């Protein structure tokens, strides 16, 4: 099943642009997924299990070293 997931990251850090860039590098490294980033969020489209595993791993990794807020929207009806 394909889904779209929209994610926004708001790190609690002065060097937040670097934190966001590092997080996005991990997301973009998964070549099986379609990833589009704008100034407010990133939209990831692809297989449900692949996206959820990636997001689960990367949010966990981020929280181990940083404080932040993630905002997520998930849809199986808005898949392009």
PyMOL Python script that loads the backbone (N, CA, C, O; Angstrom):
from pymol import cmd

cmd.read_pdbstr("""\
ATOM      1  N   UNK A   1       0.837  -1.167   0.000  1.00  0.00           N
ATOM      2  CA  UNK A   1       0.000   0.000   0.000  1.00  0.00           C
ATOM      3  C   UNK A   1       0.891   1.243   0.000  1.00  0.00           C
ATOM      4  O   UNK A   1       1.833   1.333   0.788  1.00  0.00           O
ATOM      5  N   UNK A   2       0.598   2.190  -0.873  1.00  0.00           N
ATOM      6  CA  UNK A   2       1.340   3.440  -0.915  1.00  0.00           C
ATOM      7  C   UNK A   2       0.656   4.501  -0.070  1.00  0.00           C
ATOM      8  O   UNK A   2      -0.570   4.553   0.019  1.00  0.00           O
ATOM      9  N   UNK A   3       1.477   5.348   0.551  1.00  0.00           N
ATOM     10  CA  UNK A   3       0.992   6.453   1.365  1.00  0.00           C
ATOM     11  C   UNK A   3       1.808   7.697   1.062  1.00  0.00           C
ATOM     12  O   UNK A   3       2.852   7.641   0.411  1.00  0.00           O
ATOM     13  N   UNK A   4       1.306   8.816   1.552  1.00  0.00           N
ATOM     14  CA  UNK A   4       2.087  10.058   1.610  1.00  0.00           C
ATOM     15  C   UNK A   4       2.199  10.455   3.070  1.00  0.00           C
ATOM     16  O   UNK A   4       1.226  10.392   3.822  1.00  0.00           O
ATOM     17  N   UNK A   5       3.381  10.861   3.455  1.00  0.00           N
ATOM     18  CA  UNK A   5       3.621  11.328   4.817  1.00  0.00           C
ATOM     19  C   UNK A   5       4.245  12.707   4.726  1.00  0.00           C
ATOM     20  O   UNK A   5       5.264  12.897   4.062  1.00  0.00           O
ATOM     21  N   UNK A   6       3.628  13.669   5.398  1.00  0.00           N
ATOM     22  CA  UNK A   6       4.192  15.014   5.475  1.00  0.00           C
ATOM     23  C   UNK A   6       4.797  15.175   6.861  1.00  0.00           C
ATOM     24  O   UNK A   6       4.142  14.899   7.866  1.00  0.00           O
ATOM     25  N   UNK A   7       6.042  15.620   6.913  1.00  0.00           N
ATOM     26  CA  UNK A   7       6.737  15.760   8.189  1.00  0.00           C
ATOM     27  C   UNK A   7       7.402  17.130   8.274  1.00  0.00           C
ATOM     28  O   UNK A   7       8.014  17.612   7.321  1.00  0.00           O
ATOM     29  N   UNK A   8       7.261  17.738   9.445  1.00  0.00           N
ATOM     30  CA  UNK A   8       7.963  18.984   9.751  1.00  0.00           C
ATOM     31  C   UNK A   8       8.781  18.750  11.010  1.00  0.00           C
ATOM     32  O   UNK A   8       8.322  18.092  11.943  1.00  0.00           O
ATOM     33  N   UNK A   9       9.975  19.283  11.035  1.00  0.00           N
ATOM     34  CA  UNK A   9      10.891  19.132  12.172  1.00  0.00           C
ATOM     35  C   UNK A   9      11.209  20.505  12.735  1.00  0.00           C
ATOM     36  O   UNK A   9      11.613  21.407  12.001  1.00  0.00           O
ATOM     37  N   UNK A  10      11.025  20.660  14.037  1.00  0.00           N
ATOM     38  CA  UNK A  10      11.329  21.904  14.731  1.00  0.00           C
ATOM     39  C   UNK A  10      12.289  21.608  15.884  1.00  0.00           C
ATOM     40  O   UNK A  10      11.850  21.363  17.007  1.00  0.00           O
ATOM     41  N   UNK A  11      13.596  21.629  15.613  1.00  0.00           N
ATOM     42  CA  UNK A  11      14.576  21.341  16.669  1.00  0.00           C
ATOM     43  C   UNK A  11      14.676  22.495  17.672  1.00  0.00           C
ATOM     44  O   UNK A  11      14.508  23.661  17.316  1.00  0.00           O
ATOM     45  N   UNK A  12      14.951  22.150  18.920  1.00  0.00           N
ATOM     46  CA  UNK A  12      15.196  23.139  19.960  1.00  0.00           C
ATOM     47  C   UNK A  12      16.702  23.359  20.070  1.00  0.00           C
ATOM     48  O   UNK A  12      17.336  22.928  21.033  1.00  0.00           O
ATOM     49  N   UNK A  13      17.259  24.031  19.079  1.00  0.00           N
ATOM     50  CA  UNK A  13      18.704  24.243  19.068  1.00  0.00           C
ATOM     51  C   UNK A  13      19.030  25.484  18.254  1.00  0.00           C
ATOM     52  O   UNK A  13      18.304  25.842  17.326  1.00  0.00           O
ATOM     53  N   UNK A  14      20.126  26.132  18.611  1.00  0.00           N
ATOM     54  CA  UNK A  14      20.553  27.308  17.860  1.00  0.00           C
ATOM     55  C   UNK A  14      21.050  26.936  16.471  1.00  0.00           C
ATOM     56  O   UNK A  14      20.898  27.717  15.531  1.00  0.00           O
ATOM     57  N   UNK A  15      21.636  25.762  16.329  1.00  0.00           N
ATOM     58  CA  UNK A  15      22.154  25.317  15.032  1.00  0.00           C
ATOM     59  C   UNK A  15      21.115  24.481  14.287  1.00  0.00           C
ATOM     60  O   UNK A  15      21.459  23.522  13.595  1.00  0.00           O
ATOM     61  N   UNK A  16      19.839  24.852  14.433  1.00  0.00           N
ATOM     62  CA  UNK A  16      18.765  24.035  13.881  1.00  0.00           C
ATOM     63  C   UNK A  16      18.853  23.790  12.376  1.00  0.00           C
ATOM     64  O   UNK A  16      18.452  22.711  11.940  1.00  0.00           O
ATOM     65  N   UNK A  17      19.352  24.720  11.547  1.00  0.00           N
ATOM     66  CA  UNK A  17      19.444  24.391  10.122  1.00  0.00           C
ATOM     67  C   UNK A  17      20.324  23.164   9.858  1.00  0.00           C
ATOM     68  O   UNK A  17      20.012  22.347   8.992  1.00  0.00           O
ATOM     69  N   UNK A  18      21.410  23.040  10.599  1.00  0.00           N
ATOM     70  CA  UNK A  18      22.289  21.878  10.447  1.00  0.00           C
ATOM     71  C   UNK A  18      21.581  20.594  10.876  1.00  0.00           C
ATOM     72  O   UNK A  18      21.722  19.556  10.230  1.00  0.00           O
ATOM     73  N   UNK A  19      20.819  20.672  11.970  1.00  0.00           N
ATOM     74  CA  UNK A  19      20.082  19.500  12.442  1.00  0.00           C
ATOM     75  C   UNK A  19      19.051  19.043  11.414  1.00  0.00           C
ATOM     76  O   UNK A  19      18.899  17.847  11.164  1.00  0.00           O
ATOM     77  N   UNK A  20      18.351  19.998  10.825  1.00  0.00           N
ATOM     78  CA  UNK A  20      17.346  19.667   9.814  1.00  0.00           C
ATOM     79  C   UNK A  20      18.016  19.068   8.580  1.00  0.00           C
ATOM     80  O   UNK A  20      17.518  18.092   8.019  1.00  0.00           O
ATOM     81  N   UNK A  21      19.125  19.635   8.159  1.00  0.00           N
ATOM     82  CA  UNK A  21      19.841  19.109   6.990  1.00  0.00           C
ATOM     83  C   UNK A  21      20.296  17.675   7.206  1.00  0.00           C
ATOM     84  O   UNK A  21      20.162  16.841   6.310  1.00  0.00           O
ATOM     85  N   UNK A  22      20.829  17.381   8.376  1.00  0.00           N
ATOM     86  CA  UNK A  22      21.273  16.019   8.677  1.00  0.00           C
ATOM     87  C   UNK A  22      20.097  15.037   8.673  1.00  0.00           C
ATOM     88  O   UNK A  22      20.216  13.921   8.167  1.00  0.00           O
ATOM     89  N   UNK A  23      18.975  15.455   9.233  1.00  0.00           N
ATOM     90  CA  UNK A  23      17.794  14.601   9.237  1.00  0.00           C
ATOM     91  C   UNK A  23      17.328  14.334   7.802  1.00  0.00           C
ATOM     92  O   UNK A  23      17.018  13.197   7.446  1.00  0.00           O
ATOM     93  N   UNK A  24      17.280  15.382   6.987  1.00  0.00           N
ATOM     94  CA  UNK A  24      16.821  15.229   5.608  1.00  0.00           C
ATOM     95  C   UNK A  24      17.761  14.373   4.766  1.00  0.00           C
ATOM     96  O   UNK A  24      17.309  13.661   3.870  1.00  0.00           O
ATOM     97  N   UNK A  25      19.055  14.431   5.042  1.00  0.00           N
ATOM     98  CA  UNK A  25      19.998  13.579   4.313  1.00  0.00           C
ATOM     99  C   UNK A  25      19.634  12.106   4.483  1.00  0.00           C
ATOM    100  O   UNK A  25      19.716  11.330   3.532  1.00  0.00           O
ATOM    101  N   UNK A  26      19.235  11.725   5.686  1.00  0.00           N
ATOM    102  CA  UNK A  26      18.842  10.341   5.947  1.00  0.00           C
ATOM    103  C   UNK A  26      17.566   9.997   5.177  1.00  0.00           C
ATOM    104  O   UNK A  26      17.440   8.900   4.632  1.00  0.00           O
ATOM    105  N   UNK A  27      16.633  10.928   5.135  1.00  0.00           N
ATOM    106  CA  UNK A  27      15.376  10.688   4.435  1.00  0.00           C
ATOM    107  C   UNK A  27      15.635  10.553   2.934  1.00  0.00           C
ATOM    108  O   UNK A  27      15.106   9.645   2.292  1.00  0.00           O
ATOM    109  N   UNK A  28      16.437  11.441   2.381  1.00  0.00           N
ATOM    110  CA  UNK A  28      16.732  11.409   0.950  1.00  0.00           C
ATOM    111  C   UNK A  28      17.583  10.200   0.551  1.00  0.00           C
ATOM    112  O   UNK A  28      17.623   9.848  -0.627  1.00  0.00           O
ATOM    113  N   UNK A  29      18.252   9.568   1.491  1.00  0.00           N
ATOM    114  CA  UNK A  29      19.111   8.432   1.152  1.00  0.00           C
ATOM    115  C   UNK A  29      18.318   7.200   0.737  1.00  0.00           C
ATOM    116  O   UNK A  29      18.882   6.287   0.134  1.00  0.00           O
ATOM    117  N   UNK A  30      17.047   7.152   1.038  1.00  0.00           N
ATOM    118  CA  UNK A  30      16.205   6.015   0.655  1.00  0.00           C
ATOM    119  C   UNK A  30      15.670   6.260  -0.749  1.00  0.00           C
ATOM    120  O   UNK A  30      14.689   6.982  -0.925  1.00  0.00           O
ATOM    121  N   UNK A  31      16.302   5.668  -1.737  1.00  0.00           N
ATOM    122  CA  UNK A  31      16.019   5.959  -3.132  1.00  0.00           C
ATOM    123  C   UNK A  31      14.713   5.372  -3.643  1.00  0.00           C
ATOM    124  O   UNK A  31      14.257   5.761  -4.718  1.00  0.00           O
ATOM    125  N   UNK A  32      14.099   4.456  -2.917  1.00  0.00           N
ATOM    126  CA  UNK A  32      12.832   3.870  -3.348  1.00  0.00           C
ATOM    127  C   UNK A  32      11.648   4.796  -3.079  1.00  0.00           C
ATOM    128  O   UNK A  32      10.540   4.534  -3.548  1.00  0.00           O
ATOM    129  N   UNK A  33      11.869   5.870  -2.333  1.00  0.00           N
ATOM    130  CA  UNK A  33      10.794   6.778  -1.955  1.00  0.00           C
ATOM    131  C   UNK A  33      10.891   8.087  -2.734  1.00  0.00           C
ATOM    132  O   UNK A  33      11.980   8.533  -3.096  1.00  0.00           O
ATOM    133  N   UNK A  34       9.743   8.687  -2.982  1.00  0.00           N
ATOM    134  CA  UNK A  34       9.708  10.013  -3.579  1.00  0.00           C
ATOM    135  C   UNK A  34       9.709  11.019  -2.430  1.00  0.00           C
ATOM    136  O   UNK A  34       8.865  10.945  -1.537  1.00  0.00           O
ATOM    137  N   UNK A  35      10.656  11.961  -2.452  1.00  0.00           N
ATOM    138  CA  UNK A  35      10.799  12.937  -1.368  1.00  0.00           C
ATOM    139  C   UNK A  35      10.827  14.332  -1.963  1.00  0.00           C
ATOM    140  O   UNK A  35      11.605  14.618  -2.873  1.00  0.00           O
ATOM    141  N   UNK A  36       9.964  15.201  -1.436  1.00  0.00           N
ATOM    142  CA  UNK A  36       9.916  16.598  -1.865  1.00  0.00           C
ATOM    143  C   UNK A  36       9.954  17.479  -0.621  1.00  0.00           C
ATOM    144  O   UNK A  36       9.173  17.293   0.312  1.00  0.00           O
ATOM    145  N   UNK A  37      10.873  18.439  -0.625  1.00  0.00           N
ATOM    146  CA  UNK A  37      11.021  19.337   0.509  1.00  0.00           C
ATOM    147  C   UNK A  37      10.693  20.757   0.082  1.00  0.00           C
ATOM    148  O   UNK A  37      11.087  21.207  -0.994  1.00  0.00           O
ATOM    149  N   UNK A  38       9.957  21.458   0.953  1.00  0.00           N
ATOM    150  CA  UNK A  38       9.728  22.894   0.764  1.00  0.00           C
ATOM    151  C   UNK A  38      10.141  23.606   2.044  1.00  0.00           C
ATOM    152  O   UNK A  38      10.732  22.987   2.929  1.00  0.00           O
ATOM    153  N   UNK A  39       9.845  24.867   2.154  1.00  0.00           N
ATOM    154  CA  UNK A  39      10.335  25.637   3.311  1.00  0.00           C
ATOM    155  C   UNK A  39       9.645  25.267   4.618  1.00  0.00           C
ATOM    156  O   UNK A  39      10.145  25.609   5.689  1.00  0.00           O
ATOM    157  N   UNK A  40       8.508  24.576   4.557  1.00  0.00           N
ATOM    158  CA  UNK A  40       7.760  24.249   5.774  1.00  0.00           C
ATOM    159  C   UNK A  40       7.764  22.766   6.140  1.00  0.00           C
ATOM    160  O   UNK A  40       7.616  22.418   7.312  1.00  0.00           O
ATOM    161  N   UNK A  41       7.934  21.887   5.145  1.00  0.00           N
ATOM    162  CA  UNK A  41       7.808  20.459   5.427  1.00  0.00           C
ATOM    163  C   UNK A  41       8.438  19.630   4.315  1.00  0.00           C
ATOM    164  O   UNK A  41       8.901  20.151   3.301  1.00  0.00           O
ATOM    165  N   UNK A  42       8.437  18.332   4.541  1.00  0.00           N
ATOM    166  CA  UNK A  42       8.894  17.367   3.549  1.00  0.00           C
ATOM    167  C   UNK A  42       7.784  16.347   3.355  1.00  0.00           C
ATOM    168  O   UNK A  42       7.185  15.877   4.323  1.00  0.00           O
ATOM    169  N   UNK A  43       7.512  16.009   2.100  1.00  0.00           N
ATOM    170  CA  UNK A  43       6.503  15.011   1.788  1.00  0.00           C
ATOM    171  C   UNK A  43       7.215  13.778   1.234  1.00  0.00           C
ATOM    172  O   UNK A  43       7.993  13.861   0.284  1.00  0.00           O
ATOM    173  N   UNK A  44       6.929  12.643   1.850  1.00  0.00           N
ATOM    174  CA  UNK A  44       7.526  11.364   1.465  1.00  0.00           C
ATOM    175  C   UNK A  44       6.396  10.485   0.930  1.00  0.00           C
ATOM    176  O   UNK A  44       5.378  10.301   1.598  1.00  0.00           O
ATOM    177  N   UNK A  45       6.577   9.951  -0.259  1.00  0.00           N
ATOM    178  CA  UNK A  45       5.563   9.099  -0.878  1.00  0.00           C
ATOM    179  C   UNK A  45       6.183   7.757  -1.239  1.00  0.00           C
ATOM    180  O   UNK A  45       7.282   7.693  -1.791  1.00  0.00           O
ATOM    181  N   UNK A  46       5.465   6.693  -0.920  1.00  0.00           N
ATOM    182  CA  UNK A  46       5.954   5.358  -1.245  1.00  0.00           C
ATOM    183  C   UNK A  46       5.276   4.296  -0.411  1.00  0.00           C
ATOM    184  O   UNK A  46       4.182   4.505   0.111  1.00  0.00           O
ATOM    185  N   UNK A  47       5.931   3.152  -0.288  1.00  0.00           N
ATOM    186  CA  UNK A  47       5.392   2.014   0.438  1.00  0.00           C
ATOM    187  C   UNK A  47       5.226   2.314   1.930  1.00  0.00           C
ATOM    188  O   UNK A  47       6.133   2.840   2.574  1.00  0.00           O
ATOM    189  N   UNK A  48       4.056   1.972   2.464  1.00  0.00           N
ATOM    190  CA  UNK A  48       3.729   2.227   3.865  1.00  0.00           C
ATOM    191  C   UNK A  48       4.806   1.699   4.820  1.00  0.00           C
ATOM    192  O   UNK A  48       5.315   2.443   5.658  1.00  0.00           O
ATOM    193  N   UNK A  49       5.146   0.428   4.690  1.00  0.00           N
ATOM    194  CA  UNK A  49       6.086  -0.188   5.634  1.00  0.00           C
ATOM    195  C   UNK A  49       7.479   0.436   5.540  1.00  0.00           C
ATOM    196  O   UNK A  49       8.158   0.604   6.553  1.00  0.00           O
ATOM    197  N   UNK A  50       7.888   0.771   4.350  1.00  0.00           N
ATOM    198  CA  UNK A  50       9.208   1.375   4.166  1.00  0.00           C
ATOM    199  C   UNK A  50       9.256   2.777   4.779  1.00  0.00           C
ATOM    200  O   UNK A  50      10.219   3.130   5.459  1.00  0.00           O
ATOM    201  N   UNK A  51       8.223   3.563   4.538  1.00  0.00           N
ATOM    202  CA  UNK A  51       8.187   4.920   5.104  1.00  0.00           C
ATOM    203  C   UNK A  51       8.117   4.870   6.622  1.00  0.00           C
ATOM    204  O   UNK A  51       8.848   5.594   7.297  1.00  0.00           O
ATOM    205  N   UNK A  52       7.255   4.033   7.167  1.00  0.00           N
ATOM    206  CA  UNK A  52       7.085   3.987   8.615  1.00  0.00           C
ATOM    207  C   UNK A  52       8.347   3.483   9.312  1.00  0.00           C
ATOM    208  O   UNK A  52       8.691   3.970  10.389  1.00  0.00           O
ATOM    209  N   UNK A  53       9.037   2.518   8.715  1.00  0.00           N
ATOM    210  CA  UNK A  53      10.287   2.034   9.305  1.00  0.00           C
ATOM    211  C   UNK A  53      11.345   3.132   9.279  1.00  0.00           C
ATOM    212  O   UNK A  53      12.054   3.339  10.264  1.00  0.00           O
ATOM    213  N   UNK A  54      11.450   3.831   8.157  1.00  0.00           N
ATOM    214  CA  UNK A  54      12.422   4.911   8.028  1.00  0.00           C
ATOM    215  C   UNK A  54      12.151   6.016   9.044  1.00  0.00           C
ATOM    216  O   UNK A  54      13.061   6.450   9.752  1.00  0.00           O
ATOM    217  N   UNK A  55      10.914   6.466   9.116  1.00  0.00           N
ATOM    218  CA  UNK A  55      10.553   7.551  10.032  1.00  0.00           C
ATOM    219  C   UNK A  55      10.748   7.120  11.483  1.00  0.00           C
ATOM    220  O   UNK A  55      11.258   7.892  12.294  1.00  0.00           O
ATOM    221  N   UNK A  56      10.350   5.910  11.810  1.00  0.00           N
ATOM    222  CA  UNK A  56      10.532   5.402  13.167  1.00  0.00           C
ATOM    223  C   UNK A  56      12.008   5.418  13.560  1.00  0.00           C
ATOM    224  O   UNK A  56      12.358   5.896  14.639  1.00  0.00           O
ATOM    225  N   UNK A  57      12.866   4.901  12.699  1.00  0.00           N
ATOM    226  CA  UNK A  57      14.300   4.844  12.985  1.00  0.00           C
ATOM    227  C   UNK A  57      14.919   6.229  13.091  1.00  0.00           C
ATOM    228  O   UNK A  57      15.704   6.497  14.000  1.00  0.00           O
ATOM    229  N   UNK A  58      14.564   7.106  12.161  1.00  0.00           N
ATOM    230  CA  UNK A  58      15.209   8.421  12.123  1.00  0.00           C
ATOM    231  C   UNK A  58      14.717   9.357  13.219  1.00  0.00           C
ATOM    232  O   UNK A  58      15.501  10.148  13.744  1.00  0.00           O
ATOM    233  N   UNK A  59      13.455   9.287  13.572  1.00  0.00           N
ATOM    234  CA  UNK A  59      12.975  10.099  14.698  1.00  0.00           C
ATOM    235  C   UNK A  59      13.613   9.601  15.988  1.00  0.00           C
ATOM    236  O   UNK A  59      14.049  10.404  16.812  1.00  0.00           O
ATOM    237  N   UNK A  60      13.671   8.290  16.170  1.00  0.00           N
ATOM    238  CA  UNK A  60      14.317   7.744  17.367  1.00  0.00           C
ATOM    239  C   UNK A  60      15.773   8.188  17.450  1.00  0.00           C
ATOM    240  O   UNK A  60      16.228   8.630  18.505  1.00  0.00           O
ATOM    241  N   UNK A  61      16.511   8.074  16.334  1.00  0.00           N
ATOM    242  CA  UNK A  61      17.914   8.489  16.298  1.00  0.00           C
ATOM    243  C   UNK A  61      18.038   9.975  16.640  1.00  0.00           C
ATOM    244  O   UNK A  61      18.926  10.367  17.398  1.00  0.00           O
ATOM    245  N   UNK A  62      17.155  10.796  16.087  1.00  0.00           N
ATOM    246  CA  UNK A  62      17.213  12.236  16.336  1.00  0.00           C
ATOM    247  C   UNK A  62      16.950  12.541  17.810  1.00  0.00           C
ATOM    248  O   UNK A  62      17.665  13.340  18.414  1.00  0.00           O
ATOM    249  N   UNK A  63      15.932  11.912  18.388  1.00  0.00           N
ATOM    250  CA  UNK A  63      15.588  12.161  19.791  1.00  0.00           C
ATOM    251  C   UNK A  63      16.672  11.705  20.762  1.00  0.00           C
ATOM    252  O   UNK A  63      16.750  12.225  21.876  1.00  0.00           O
ATOM    253  N   UNK A  64      17.508  10.752  20.372  1.00  0.00           N
ATOM    254  CA  UNK A  64      18.581  10.309  21.260  1.00  0.00           C
ATOM    255  C   UNK A  64      19.576  11.422  21.551  1.00  0.00           C
ATOM    256  O   UNK A  64      20.192  11.441  22.616  1.00  0.00           O
ATOM    257  N   UNK A  65      19.741  12.362  20.599  1.00  0.00           N
ATOM    258  CA  UNK A  65      20.757  13.404  20.757  1.00  0.00           C
ATOM    259  C   UNK A  65      20.214  14.821  20.759  1.00  0.00           C
ATOM    260  O   UNK A  65      20.970  15.770  20.971  1.00  0.00           O
ATOM    261  N   UNK A  66      18.909  14.983  20.525  1.00  0.00           N
ATOM    262  CA  UNK A  66      18.348  16.324  20.370  1.00  0.00           C
ATOM    263  C   UNK A  66      16.952  16.394  20.973  1.00  0.00           C
ATOM    264  O   UNK A  66      16.279  15.382  21.165  1.00  0.00           O
ATOM    265  N   UNK A  67      16.545  17.616  21.262  1.00  0.00           N
ATOM    266  CA  UNK A  67      15.159  17.873  21.654  1.00  0.00           C
ATOM    267  C   UNK A  67      14.491  18.556  20.469  1.00  0.00           C
ATOM    268  O   UNK A  67      15.081  19.427  19.830  1.00  0.00           O
ATOM    269  N   UNK A  68      13.252  18.155  20.181  1.00  0.00           N
ATOM    270  CA  UNK A  68      12.580  18.697  19.007  1.00  0.00           C
ATOM    271  C   UNK A  68      11.097  18.362  19.041  1.00  0.00           C
ATOM    272  O   UNK A  68      10.633  17.563  19.854  1.00  0.00           O
ATOM    273  N   UNK A  69      10.375  18.995  18.137  1.00  0.00           N
ATOM    274  CA  UNK A  69       8.982  18.664  17.866  1.00  0.00           C
ATOM    275  C   UNK A  69       8.908  18.206  16.410  1.00  0.00           C
ATOM    276  O   UNK A  69       9.434  18.870  15.516  1.00  0.00           O
ATOM    277  N   UNK A  70       8.255  17.077  16.180  1.00  0.00           N
ATOM    278  CA  UNK A  70       7.946  16.603  14.840  1.00  0.00           C
ATOM    279  C   UNK A  70       6.437  16.699  14.653  1.00  0.00           C
ATOM    280  O   UNK A  70       5.669  16.342  15.546  1.00  0.00           O
ATOM    281  N   UNK A  71       6.019  17.181  13.494  1.00  0.00           N
ATOM    282  CA  UNK A  71       4.601  17.206  13.132  1.00  0.00           C
ATOM    283  C   UNK A  71       4.444  16.317  11.901  1.00  0.00           C
ATOM    284  O   UNK A  71       5.136  16.498  10.899  1.00  0.00           O
ATOM    285  N   UNK A  72       3.513  15.339  11.991  1.00  0.00           N
ATOM    286  CA  UNK A  72       3.341  14.370  10.905  1.00  0.00           C
ATOM    287  C   UNK A  72       1.882  14.324  10.470  1.00  0.00           C
ATOM    288  O   UNK A  72       0.961  14.427  11.280  1.00  0.00           O
ATOM    289  N   UNK A  73       1.705  14.167   9.166  1.00  0.00           N
ATOM    290  CA  UNK A  73       0.384  13.870   8.586  1.00  0.00           C
ATOM    291  C   UNK A  73       0.585  12.673   7.665  1.00  0.00           C
ATOM    292  O   UNK A  73       1.531  12.639   6.879  1.00  0.00           O
ATOM    293  N   UNK A  74      -0.316  11.684   7.766  1.00  0.00           N
ATOM    294  CA  UNK A  74      -0.193  10.483   6.952  1.00  0.00           C
ATOM    295  C   UNK A  74      -1.515  10.263   6.217  1.00  0.00           C
ATOM    296  O   UNK A  74      -2.593  10.369   6.803  1.00  0.00           O
ATOM    297  N   UNK A  75      -1.411   9.956   4.928  1.00  0.00           N
ATOM    298  CA  UNK A  75      -2.618   9.756   4.130  1.00  0.00           C
ATOM    299  C   UNK A  75      -2.414   8.620   3.129  1.00  0.00           C
ATOM    300  O   UNK A  75      -1.350   8.480   2.525  1.00  0.00           O
ATOM    301  N   UNK A  76      -3.467   7.815   2.974  1.00  0.00           N
ATOM    302  CA  UNK A  76      -3.454   6.837   1.884  1.00  0.00           C
ATOM    303  C   UNK A  76      -4.400   7.272   0.768  1.00  0.00           C
ATOM    304  O   UNK A  76      -4.610   6.535  -0.196  1.00  0.00           O
ATOM    305  N   UNK A  77      -4.972   8.475   0.901  1.00  0.00           N
ATOM    306  CA  UNK A  77      -5.884   8.999  -0.097  1.00  0.00           C
ATOM    307  C   UNK A  77      -5.301  10.139  -0.910  1.00  0.00           C
ATOM    308  O   UNK A  77      -5.898  10.558  -1.901  1.00  0.00           O
ATOM    309  N   UNK A  78      -4.165  10.639  -0.513  1.00  0.00           N
ATOM    310  CA  UNK A  78      -3.525  11.766  -1.199  1.00  0.00           C
ATOM    311  C   UNK A  78      -2.198  11.335  -1.809  1.00  0.00           C
ATOM    312  O   UNK A  78      -1.222  12.085  -1.776  1.00  0.00           O
ATOM    313  N   UNK A  79      -2.162  10.149  -2.354  1.00  0.00           N
ATOM    314  CA  UNK A  79      -0.936   9.603  -2.919  1.00  0.00           C
ATOM    315  C   UNK A  79      -0.882   9.970  -4.392  1.00  0.00           C
ATOM    316  O   UNK A  79      -1.799   9.666  -5.156  1.00  0.00           O
ATOM    317  N   UNK A  80       0.206  10.631  -4.782  1.00  0.00           N
ATOM    318  CA  UNK A  80       0.367  11.046  -6.181  1.00  0.00           C
ATOM    319  C   UNK A  80       1.229  10.041  -6.905  1.00  0.00           C
ATOM    320  O   UNK A  80       1.492  10.198  -8.097  1.00  0.00           O
TER     321      UNK A  80
END
""", "prot")
cmd.dss("prot")
cmd.show_as("cartoon", "prot")
cmd.util.cbc("prot")
cmd.orient("prot")
